[in-house]
Amino acid sequence: MPPSPSAVPAVPTDAVTRQAAPTRAVTGQGVPTGDVGTAERFPGAVGPAGGAAATTSRVNPAWLVLAGMLLVALNLRAAVTSLGALLDEVRVGLALSGTMAGFVTTLPTIAFAGLGAATPWLVRRFSPARLLVLAMLALTVGQVLRAVTGSAVVFLATSALALAGIAVANILLPMLVKQHFPHRTGLVTGAYTMALTVGTTVAAASAVPVAHAFGSWRAGLGVWAGLRGRTAARRGGTARRSGVRPGRTRLGWAMAVYFGAQSLSGYAIMGWLAQMFRDAGFRPQDAGLLLAGVTALGVPIALLMPTLAGRLGSLRPLVFALTAASSLAYLGLAFAPRGGALVWVVLLAFGQGAFPLILATIGLRARTADGTVALSAFAQSTGYVIAALGPLLVGILHDATGGWLAPIGFLLVALAVQTCAGVLIARPRYIEDER
C-alpha cells in the first residue's frame, strides 16, 4: 500500500512525474495549486487556500482514498458478470425474447461507450468524489430494482441505470489516481485493477450457487447490491473546462484503438472460450473451470502490469510480450485445443494483461487530472464501441463456418491492430502536448 502524501519521497519514482513539466493541478478541494510536487518538496508550504500541505495529508490520508477506490473497483463488473452467469434463468423468469436477451448482453458496451463519453461534462459540474458516490448509488439502486421487478422493460431500464454508474466510475478512477497518487500511478492502478478482476471472478463464480441456495435468480443478482463502499476521497470543487481534445490527436486515437481491440478480444474470450473447450470435448463444468482460470490468473497480472508500465521508459517490450502470448494462445486453440488447454489458458491470461496496461497508460500519458479524465473518457467510450463487435462477429463467423478457425483468425487480425496501436502509445509523451 502506498504511503500517505506526507511520506512520499521527494524524488519522484514514476516515469510520468520525472518528465512532466510543472503544471497547475486541482486539489481535493478544487483549489489550484502549484506544480504537482509542491507539497512533497516543501512539506510546510501553505497553499493559496491558506492551509498547510500537512493538514491536507492528515484530513485526507492516502490509505483512505485508496481503500475507497478499491471498494469501488471491486463492484465495477459484478453487475455484468453475475447477469451473464444467470442469463438463462433471467430469460425464463422474465419471458425475454431472444432479441431482448441479445440486447441485454450488448447493453454494457453501449452504456460504457455512451455514458463514458459524457463523464467529462459531468466532472465540470460536480466534484469527482461526489460524482463517484452518485455513480455508486445509481449502481446500487439499479441492481436492487432489477432484482425485484417482474417487468422485462423495467429490468432493462434498471440494468441501464446500474451500468450508468459503472460507466462513470470507469472514467473517474484513472483521474483519481492521477489526482491523489501522481507518484504511484502504476502501483495504484494495478491495485484497483486487481480489485476489479477479483470482483469479476467472484461474481461470475458465485452468482449461480447463490441463486441456487436461495432458490431464485433474483438473489444471485441482488446480493451484489450490498457490496458497496463510499469513496474516501474528500469532496472537491468542480473541475474547470479542459482544453484537451483527445479526439483531435494521434495519441488519443491510438489509445482508443488499443483499448477497443483488447476489449474486443476480452469480451469474445469471456463469451465464447467455454464453448470452444466444450466443442473440443471437455465436459461443461471443466470448460467453465478453464474459463474461470483465465480470470483467476489475471489477478496477479493486473497488479504486475501497471507497476511495470510505470517503471519502463518505453512500453514496447510489454506490448510485444502480450501480443506473443495471445498469438500463441489463439494458435493453440485453433489447432490443439484439448491437448494444451492449460497452456493456452495461462497464455490467454497473460495476453489479457493488455487491459490493466492500457488503464495504467491512460494515467501515464497525461500530465494533469483534467487531461486524464479527457483521455480516459475518449479512449474508453470509443473503445467500447469497437469492443461491442467482438462477441457478435465471433458468433457470426462460427455460425457461418461451423468451426473456430475463422473466429480465431478474426481475433488474430484484431490482435495485429492492437499491436500497431500499442507501438504508437509506447513512447512517453503527453496528451496535453498534442492539442
Secondary structure, 3 states (H helix, E strand, C coil): CCCCHHHCCCCCCCHHHHHCCCCCCECCCCCECCCCCHHHHCCCCECCCCCEHHHHHHHCCHHHHHHHHHHHHHHCCHHHHHHHHCHHHHHHHHCCCHHHHHHHHHHHHHHHHHHHHHHHHHHCCCCHHHHHHHHHHHHHHHHHHHHHCCCHHHHHHHHHHHHHHHHHHHHHHHHHHHHHCCCCHHHHHHHHHHHHHHHHHHHHHHHHHHHHHHCCHHHHHHHHHHCCCCCCCCCCCCCCCCCCCHHHCHHHHHHHHHHHHHHHHHHHHHHHHHHHHHHCCCCHHHHHHHHHHHHHHHHHHHHHHHHHHHHCCCCHHHHHHHHHHHHHHHHHHHHCCCCCHHHHHHHHHHHCCHHHHHHHHHHHCCCCHHHHHHHHHHHHHHHHHHHCHHHHHHHHHHHHHCCCHHHHHHHHHHHHHHHHHHHHHHCCCCHHHHC
